[in-house]
Amino acid sequence: MPPASYHIVLLAFGANLGDPRSQILEAWGHVLEIPGVKGQGLSSLYATMPIGGPKNQPIFLNCAGIIQTDLSPLQLLAKTQAIETKMGRIREEHWGPRVIDIDIILFGNAVINSSELTIPHPLMHERSFVLDPAAEIASEMVHPLLRKSVAELRKMLYEKIRR
């Protein structure tokens, strides 16, 4: 059990330009190099069709990672955005193609709604490309607003899709 000053964080990784597999693994490696971060696990990679954004984008690879950290949510956001920039991410188009994307999905039981950051991620419960890998490694993590586990949210999403 981590010390009380640590938070368990669910991250989502995605890429669809260049060599997405290598870029996701490189990004995970950079996350593990952040002082105050300890890796707890990385899911399998999932190939997913792009949702939103421009048409004819390449297929995405996505995965989820679990870390424990003593950083604040905004400190972690700054570090993950610096990794994205270092790896060549250019923010030109909303939901557009990218070499790497690192999203903070859950940060313990934190609820944040600011201009810089929204936690829990506001669309996590609607996205199979987040819930599938997250359920593999963090099925029991609970969405603090919906009060449902990742596994429950995934089941609800697939029930909704089948209707």
HELIX and SHEET records of a PDB file:
HELIX    1   1 PRO A   20  LEU A   32  1                                  13    
HELIX    2   2 PRO A   73  LYS A   86  1                                  14    
HELIX    3   3 MET A  124  GLU A  126  5                                   3    
HELIX    4   4 SER A  128  ALA A  138  1                                  11    
HELIX    5   5 VAL A  150  ARG A  162  1                                  13    
SHEET    1   A 4 VAL A  37  LEU A  42  0                                        
SHEET    2   A 4 PHE A  60  THR A  69 -1                                        
SHEET    3   A 4 HIS A   7  ALA A  15 -1                                        
SHEET    4   A 4 ASP A 101  PHE A 107 -1                                        
SHEET    1   B 3 VAL A  37  LEU A  42  0                                        
SHEET    2   B 3 PHE A  60  THR A  69 -1                                        
SHEET    3   B 3 TYR A  46  THR A  48 -1                                        
SHEET    1   C 2 ILE A 112  ASN A 113  0                                        
SHEET    2   C 2 THR A 118  ILE A 119 -1                                        
SHEET    1   D 2 VAL A 142  HIS A 143  0                                        
SHEET    2   D 2 LYS A 148  SER A 149 -1                                        
END                                                                             
